[in-house]
């Protein structure tokens, strides 16, 4: 945990972690570079919001993995890319590093393969994580971003490996908009993610959908304030 404390103490400096193969980051951003300006801004913004949420998630911060580090990198690089986009510039370096770090931060190490004779009495720690995945949404949108696909694939894989029999898919919004509107929006977001899970093979009976509107923000804000971290769907193990 010392490396995380040091990393956070220095403000998550980009220089804290270098890519072993810079060319790989460039290749990772090729598909994004082909998008038009508005679509690119939306995709980069989605990755930034997802990274921001992970760096503020206590379970990620305290976990013995490098997901926090990659999330911090994604937040920094996607933020740089967004800065360029505000001036109408597509910066291939920051876009490539944003995408590369975003892909890495979503990787959850699968439970170790253990011979039947050596199987422990309890499930592996990876199967005991209460939150299976989080998907962040654009403002006033119930359409899952492209980045949600990797999160959904990971949840589907763990559902099979860990024999999860219940997934609670809960939609949330920020505090911009009326209570009634946000309640309905949160349900639409949850339904969209629930449909994705079922389309990937998770039985309908395993998925339980609900919406909390703006009542359970991840980051407390004043009424009416937009906050990307609060616009989310959390997938938890029942």
Secondary structure, DSSP 8 states (H G I E B T S, - for coil): -HHHHHHHHTT--GGGS--S-HHHHHHHTHHHHTS-HHHHHHHHHHHHHHHHHHHT-HHHHHSSSSHHHHHHHHHHHHHHHHHHHHTT---HHHHHHHHHHHHHHT---------GGG--SS--GGGG-SEEEEEE--TT--S--TTHHHHHHHHHHHHHHTT---EEEEE---SSS-HHHHHHHHHHHHHHHHHHHHHTT--GGGEEEEE-TTSS-SS---TT---TTTSEEEEEE-
